[in-house]
Amino acid sequence: MLRTALASALLLLCGWAAGAWLTLDYEVWTDEGARRLQVARQPVPVPAVTVQDSSGATLPLPTLLAEGGGVSIVDFFYTRCETVCLSLGSSFQQLQAALQAEPATGVRLLSISLDGARDRPADLAAYARRLQADPARWRFVRLPDAAQEQALLQRLGVVVVPTGQGDFEHNAALLVFNAQGRMVRVFDLAEQELALNYARHLAGAGP
């Protein structure tokens, strides 16, 4: 009887420990949730990759993120995308409108193409015009080097799956970077107001 009770208690203890390990002390229940919690606990530095903007200028991504000492809200898109990128573009348009209505907040927007092989600077410029992007607040870049592009996507946990027809399935999120080039938070697309408030706070312009 006692042996059975002890075995049951041990089994329950093992189950509790396994659950705690799988859910990071019962704080998350999905892989994406675990990723976001991990980012919040240990901000992720971007690799020293080179990006090219819509004017054709190139510079290291960490340098771009550090410009002016501000905070950046970043998304990943490609110009031929007819699905989730449309929602991302609409979300960034609303973020831009909110930023334009305020004094300088130190918050900027950055859209990074995940199709650097096809999204040339002229494509980025045309896409930016279509979205009425203010270049002082919202910039568009690509990574000309495919290996660097993959390294960046992998480092930041951006999942991109080619469909085989020239398009991609990819996750959509709003990534917040500090001026040191570290990804400090990941927000759902529907959490744009939360992302903006957090970025304002991080930039020292919010409550």
C-alpha positions as CSV (number, residue, x, y, z in Angstrom):
1,M,0.0,0.0,0.0
2,L,2.7,2.4,1.0
3,R,4.8,1.4,-2.0
4,T,1.8,2.2,-4.3
5,A,1.3,5.6,-2.7
6,L,5.0,6.5,-3.1
7,A,5.0,5.4,-6.7
8,S,1.9,7.5,-7.4
9,A,3.4,10.5,-5.7
10,L,6.6,10.1,-7.7
11,L,4.6,9.8,-10.9
12,L,2.7,13.0,-10.1
13,L,6.0,14.8,-9.3
14,C,7.5,13.7,-12.6
15,G,4.4,14.8,-14.5
16,W,4.5,18.2,-12.8
17,A,8.2,18.7,-13.5
18,A,7.7,17.7,-17.2
19,G,4.8,20.1,-17.5
20,A,6.9,22.9,-16.0
21,W,9.7,22.2,-18.3
22,L,7.5,22.1,-21.4
23,T,5.6,25.3,-20.5
24,L,8.5,27.4,-19.0
25,D,7.0,27.1,-15.5
26,Y,3.4,27.1,-16.9
27,E,3.8,30.5,-18.4
28,V,3.3,29.5,-22.1
29,W,1.4,26.8,-24.0
30,T,2.6,27.2,-27.6
31,D,6.0,27.3,-29.4
32,E,5.3,30.9,-30.4
33,G,4.4,31.8,-26.8
34,A,7.7,30.2,-25.7
35,R,9.6,32.1,-28.3
36,R,8.1,35.4,-27.3
37,L,8.7,34.8,-23.6
38,Q,12.3,33.9,-24.4
39,V,12.8,37.1,-26.4
40,A,11.4,39.2,-23.5
41,R,13.8,37.5,-21.1
42,Q,16.8,37.5,-23.3
43,P,16.6,40.1,-26.1
44,V,18.0,38.9,-29.4
45,P,20.8,40.8,-31.2
46,V,20.5,41.1,-35.0
47,P,23.5,39.7,-36.9
48,A,25.8,42.1,-38.7
49,V,24.0,41.8,-42.0
50,T,23.9,44.4,-44.8
51,V,20.6,45.9,-46.0
52,Q,19.8,48.0,-49.0
53,D,17.1,50.6,-48.9
54,S,14.7,51.9,-51.6
55,S,17.2,54.5,-52.8
56,G,19.9,51.8,-53.3
57,A,22.0,52.8,-50.3
58,T,23.5,50.0,-48.3
59,L,24.4,49.9,-44.6
60,P,24.7,47.4,-41.8
61,L,21.3,46.6,-40.2
62,P,22.6,47.2,-36.6
63,T,23.7,50.7,-37.8
64,L,20.3,51.4,-39.3
65,L,18.5,50.3,-36.0
66,A,20.9,52.5,-34.0
67,E,20.3,55.7,-36.1
68,G,19.2,58.5,-33.8
69,G,19.1,56.3,-30.8
70,G,15.5,55.4,-31.4
71,V,13.3,52.4,-31.2
72,S,12.1,50.5,-34.3
73,I,9.0,48.5,-35.0
74,V,9.9,46.0,-37.7
75,D,7.9,43.7,-39.9
76,F,8.8,41.3,-42.7
77,F,7.0,41.3,-46.1
78,Y,7.5,41.0,-49.8
79,T,6.2,43.3,-52.5
80,R,4.3,40.6,-54.5
81,C,2.5,39.3,-51.4
82,E,-1.3,39.4,-51.7
83,T,-2.2,38.0,-48.3
84,V,-0.9,38.8,-44.9
85,C,1.5,41.5,-46.1
86,L,-1.6,43.6,-47.0
87,S,-2.7,43.4,-43.4
88,L,0.9,44.3,-42.2
89,G,0.9,47.3,-44.6
90,S,-2.4,48.5,-43.3
91,S,-1.2,48.1,-39.7
92,F,1.9,50.1,-40.4
93,Q,-0.1,52.8,-42.1
94,Q,-2.1,53.2,-38.9
95,L,1.1,53.2,-36.8
96,Q,2.5,55.9,-39.1
97,A,-0.6,58.0,-38.8
98,A,-0.4,57.7,-35.0
99,L,3.3,58.8,-35.0
100,Q,2.6,61.7,-37.4
101,A,0.0,63.0,-35.0
102,E,2.5,63.2,-32.1
103,P,5.6,65.2,-31.3
104,A,8.9,63.3,-32.0
105,T,8.6,60.0,-30.1
106,G,11.9,58.3,-31.2
107,V,9.8,55.5,-32.7
108,R,10.4,54.4,-36.3
109,L,9.0,51.8,-38.6
110,L,11.1,49.4,-40.7
111,S,9.8,46.9,-43.3
112,I,12.3,44.2,-44.3
113,S,11.7,42.2,-47.5
114,L,12.0,38.5,-47.1
115,D,12.4,38.2,-50.9
116,G,15.6,40.1,-51.4
117,A,16.4,38.3,-54.6
118,R,13.4,39.9,-56.4
119,D,12.5,43.0,-54.4
120,R,15.0,45.4,-55.9
121,P,15.3,49.0,-54.7
122,A,12.8,50.2,-57.4
123,D,10.3,47.7,-56.2
124,L,10.7,48.8,-52.6
125,A,10.3,52.5,-53.7
126,A,7.1,51.7,-55.6
127,Y,5.7,49.7,-52.7
128,A,6.5,52.5,-50.3
129,R,4.7,55.0,-52.5
130,R,1.7,52.8,-52.8
131,L,1.4,52.7,-49.0
132,Q,2.1,56.5,-48.8
133,A,5.0,55.8,-46.5
134,D,6.8,58.9,-45.0
135,P,10.5,58.1,-45.4
136,A,11.3,60.1,-42.3
137,R,9.3,57.5,-40.2
138,W,9.0,54.4,-42.3
139,R,11.7,52.8,-44.4
140,F,11.9,49.7,-46.6
141,V,14.9,47.5,-47.0
142,R,16.0,44.2,-48.5
143,L,19.0,41.9,-48.0
144,P,20.8,41.5,-51.3
145,D,22.8,38.6,-49.9
146,A,20.7,35.4,-49.7
147,A,22.9,33.8,-47.0
148,Q,22.6,36.9,-44.9
149,E,18.9,37.0,-45.4
150,Q,18.5,33.4,-44.2
151,A,20.7,34.1,-41.2
152,L,18.6,37.1,-40.2
153,L,15.3,35.2,-40.6
154,Q,16.6,32.3,-38.6
155,R,18.0,34.5,-35.8
156,L,14.7,36.3,-35.4
157,G,12.5,33.2,-35.7
158,V,10.7,34.4,-38.9
159,V,9.3,31.3,-40.6
160,V,9.2,31.5,-44.4
161,V,8.0,28.6,-46.6
162,P,8.2,28.9,-50.4
163,T,4.9,27.8,-52.0
164,G,6.7,26.6,-55.2
165,Q,4.8,29.2,-57.2
166,G,7.0,32.2,-56.4
167,D,5.1,33.1,-53.3
168,F,5.8,32.4,-49.6
169,E,3.8,31.4,-46.5
170,H,5.2,33.3,-43.6
171,N,4.3,34.4,-40.0
172,A,3.3,37.9,-39.3
173,A,4.3,39.8,-36.2
174,L,5.4,43.2,-35.0
175,L,9.0,43.1,-33.7
176,V,10.3,45.8,-31.4
177,F,14.0,46.6,-31.5
178,N,15.9,48.9,-29.1
179,A,18.6,51.2,-30.3
180,Q,21.3,48.6,-29.5
181,G,19.9,46.4,-32.3
182,R,18.2,43.9,-30.0
183,M,14.8,42.4,-30.6
184,V,13.1,43.0,-27.2
185,R,9.5,42.1,-27.8
186,V,7.3,40.3,-30.3
187,F,3.6,41.3,-30.7
188,D,0.7,39.8,-32.7
189,L,-0.4,41.8,-35.7
190,A,-3.7,42.6,-33.8
191,E,-1.7,44.1,-31.0
192,Q,-0.4,47.1,-32.9
193,E,-1.5,49.6,-30.2
194,L,0.2,47.6,-27.6
195,A,3.3,47.4,-29.7
196,L,3.3,51.2,-30.2
197,N,2.8,51.9,-26.6
198,Y,5.6,49.6,-25.6
199,A,7.9,51.2,-28.2
200,R,7.0,54.7,-27.0
201,H,7.8,53.6,-23.4
202,L,11.1,52.1,-24.5
203,A,12.0,55.3,-26.4
204,G,11.2,57.3,-23.3
205,A,8.2,59.1,-24.9
206,G,5.4,57.1,-23.3
207,P,3.9,56.4,-19.8
